[in-house]
Amino acid sequence: MTKTVWITGGSRGIGAACVRAFAEAGWQVAFTYRSSEERAAALSAETGALALRADAADEDAMRAAYAALCAQLGAPEALVCNAGIAQQGLFQELTDADWRQMLEVNLMGAVRAVRMALPAMLHQKHGSIVTVSSVWGQHGASCESHYATSKAALIGLTKSLALELGPSGIRVNCVAPGVIDTEMNAMHSEQTLQELAAETPLCRIGTAEEVGDSVLYLCSARASFITGQVLGVTGGF
């Protein structure tokens, strides 16, 4: 029986790499996206994945997308909470609105997605959830305090859900990427990226595909006894 996965924030970067990885592994894939309509359509045509437009911060839109997903593919056995935003700024210059937006997307977007996918997983007594945090969520980040905080919160959510849902046969894990070659990191100068690569023991920046493969592994039967873990895809950073 073909398995189904729902990936949030799937139109580009790590999300798109996850879509490709799961599709190549034979999964039925659905992904939600906020605004990259052209890219979403191209990715859907390339992989056969179902593309559904829904902002992770908009609960009504997410519920409508999830209903469409279930109607077309059935309830997903796996959920990848990848949707996220980033912003740089000195702590004293960040506004309440900046904090609310960051937490609304990065944390509450994941909370909403889990809340929607969980009833079917509980009924089946089987499922896998993977959140996408960041090395900054583990170690903090200068001039990105609200981003690091939101990613640290995802780790707390992951570990708590793993304890709560384990008896129901549902595994919950997290990947914490290091410096990855994505548009989100394009905010950094070339010099900064080179310095970050030099600080990485493997002496390079990672690829979105390397993160996507790790997410696929955590959702696969090969990781059947792994839950509550944070997998650093960091090159040793």
N, C-alpha and C positions, 0 to 999 in steps of 0.2 A: 504493500500500500504506500502510495506516494505521500510524503510528509509535507506540511505547509509551514512556512515561516513568514512572520510579519516583521519588517524592518522599518523603523521610523527614521526619517531624515535620509532617505535612500537614493536621492538623485545624483549625488556627487561625493567625492572624497572617500572617506572610509565607508560610508553607507553604500555607495555605488559598488565599491570593492566587495562588500558583503553580499550584495545582490548577485554579482557575477559568481562569487564563490559558491553560494547555495544553488544557483541555477545550474552551474557546471556539475555539481554533485547530485543533480537529479531531483532537487526539492521543487515544489510549487512555491513561488515567491510572490509576495505582495509587498509593496513599499509605499509609504506615505512621504510626501514632500511638501514644502511650503510655497516656493515661488519659481523654481527652475523648471518651468513647464517644458521647454524645448529639450533640455537634457533628460528629463524624466521620460518624455516620449521616445527619445533616441535609445535610452537604456531599456525601455520596455520592448522596443522593436528588436533590439540586439539579443535580449535574454529570454523574452517571452513572459517576463514578470508583469504582474498587474500593478499599474501606477495609479495612485489615488491621491488627490490633492487635499491636504489637511495640515494646518498649522498646529504644531504640538502644543501651543499655548491656548488653542481654541477647543474646548471640550466638545461642543456641539459638532464641529467639523470632524473631530477625531471619532466621535461616536458614529457619525454617518459613514465615514470611511471604513470603520471596523464592520459595520453592518453590511456594506457592499462587499467587503473582503469575504465575510462568512457566507454570503449568498452565492458568491461565485466560486470560491475555493474550499469552503468549509472552515471551521474554527482552526486556528493555527496551533500546532504542537510546540512551536518555538516562537519566541519574541526577542527581538534585538532592539534595545532602547538606545538608539544612536543619535537622534535629533539633538542638536545643540548649537549654541552660539558662543562667540568669544568677543571680548572687548578689553582693551588696555586702558589704564588710567590710574593716577595716583589715588590712594585710598581717600584722602581728604577731598578729592574732587568728584568722587562717585556720588551720584544722587540716589535718593530712595527709589526713583523710577529705574535707574540703572540696575540696582539690586533686585527689584521686583521682576524686571524683564529677564534677567539672568536666571533667577531661581524658577520663574514661571516656565521657561523653556527647558532648561537643563535638568531640573529636579522634578517639577510637577508634570512636565511632559511625560517623563518616565512613569511617574506614579499613575497618571491617567491611563497610559497604555497597559500597564500591568493590571490595573483595576478592571479594564475591559476584557483582557485575554484570560484572566484568572478563572472565572466561573467554569469555562469549558475544560480547562486543565484540571481543575478540582474534580469535575465530573468524571473525567477520563482517568484520574489518579496518575497522571503522567504529563510531563512537559519540561521545557527548558527555557529559562530567561537569562539573557546576557545584557548587562548594562555596559555602556562605554564611558568610562571615567577618563582619567588622565594622570600622568606622572605628577602633574601639578596638584592634583587632588590628594596625592600621598605626601607630598613634600612642601606644598605651598608655592606661591609664585609672587614675586615682587611686581607691583603695578598691575596685577590681575587678581586681586584678593577676592572679588566676587565670583570670578570664574573658578578659581581654586576651591573656594568654599562650596560652590554648587557641585563640583566634581567629587569633593570629599563626602558630601552628603549622599551621593550615589553609592559610594562604597559602604556607608552605614546602612543604606537601604538594602543593598545586596546581601550583606551579612545577616541583617535582621530577617529578611524574607527567606533566606536559606534555612534558618533555624525554624521559622514558622511553617514553611511549606514542605520541608523534607519529609515529614511523616505522610504527606499526601503524594509522594513520589515525584515532586517537582523540584528540579535543580535550579539554583540561582547563582550565577557567577558574574564576574566583572573582568573586562580587559582594561588595562591602564596604559594607553599608548604613550610613548615618549615623543621625540621630535619626528614628525611624519611629514612627508612631502605632500601637503594638501593646500588648498586655497586658504584655509583658515590660518595656516602658518605663513601665508604670503604677506601678512601684515609686517613680518620681520624683515629687516634689511638683509641683503646678501651676506654682508659681513657678520651679522648676528647669527645667521644660519650656519655659516662656516665655523663660527666659534662654538655653536652648539654641537655641530658634527665632531669637532675636535675634542669636545668634552665627553663624547660618547665612546665607550671602550671599543666598539666595532668600527669607530672612525668614519661613520657615515650617518646620514639621515635615513629613517625607515620609509617603507612604501605603504600605501594604503592596502595593497594586496596582502602584505605580511600580516596586517591587523585582521583583514577579512578572513584569512585562512585560520587564524587563531580563534575567531568568533565561531566559525564553522566547526572547528574541533570541539569547542565547549558545548555545542548543541548536538554533537554526534554521539552515537552509541559508544565510541571509543573513550568518551569522558563520563561514562555512566556512574562512576563512583566519585565524581568530583562535584562538590558544591560548596558555596560560601567562600570561594577563592577569588583572589585578585591576581590576574595574570599580567605581568608587566611585559609589554611588547616594546622594549625600550632600547635594545642594543646595549643594555647594561648601564644606561644613563642614570 
